[in-house]
Amino acid sequence: MYRHKTAVYALLDLESKDTVRTVGIWGEHGVGKTTLAECVFDDISLHFQHHCFLSNVNNIYQNRISPSLLKHLTSKKCSDNIFDAIKPFLVNRHVLLVIDGVHDTNHEQLKDAMKVAPWLGPGSRVIMTSWADYKLNSCGVKYMYHMESLRYEEALQLFSLCAFKMPYPPVGFEGFSIRAVHFAGRLPLALKVLGSLLFDKDEERWKTTLRKLEASQDNGSRQISKYNGAGEYLPRRQIELEQYVRADEEEHSASYHMLL
């Protein structure tokens, strides 16, 4: 993630204090756009007067909003449109605003978000994520970062952090981990879900789980890739995947083959 953050920081140009700059992060579903935006947000949010990480425009309480701004929003009757609601409190303020994928389902929401940017104070930064660069282009975003799949070593490290709470697989689990990373396609969301599912499981459970997923790889991949949202959805998606891999072992395809 370090190399991705470095690229985004260069586009943000945080040393420039006289303008408002909007940066877009785009890439395929599950590639890690939200994770990257969260990492950047966590690193720099305290340097701004107000900060907002908007991942659900329909429920203000499911977003990460600085306490001072949240106090204003909850103490007054606000507009149903979250961007109209926050705009009066952000005028000429030093703000970090992240809009995570809201435009994937409603392009008008991205346009609403862009209307907020001109009201922000000098030095403010806006970060938006999207699966397509043309969506960002159409709204006037000039600075964009194309996020591609993790490199193999990065994928293995992320998976290990979720599966073992350490940056590398322990002795005896190296082969299993390589198979899991291969199956997940090096996509961060899939790596997180599969790693969380296998966390604290014994060797036999690893064998059973990987064998089941590999035997029906198309369906298994689809189950993992369903996790395409904020962290609060992980438990529900994990349960779905557990139900899938615990299905009757007799259903395994005869064409099963080892990846290693």
PyMOL commands that set and color helices and strands:
alter all, ss='L'
color gray80, all
select helices_A, chain A and resi 2-12+33-47+60-62+67-75+82-90+102-104+107-119+133-137+152-163+174-184+188-198+203-215+217-225+231-245+249-251
alter helices_A, ss='H'
color red, helices_A
select strands_A, chain A and resi 21-26+50-54+64-65+95-100+125-130+143-146
alter strands_A, ss='S'
color yellow, strands_A
deselect
rebuild
show_as cartoon
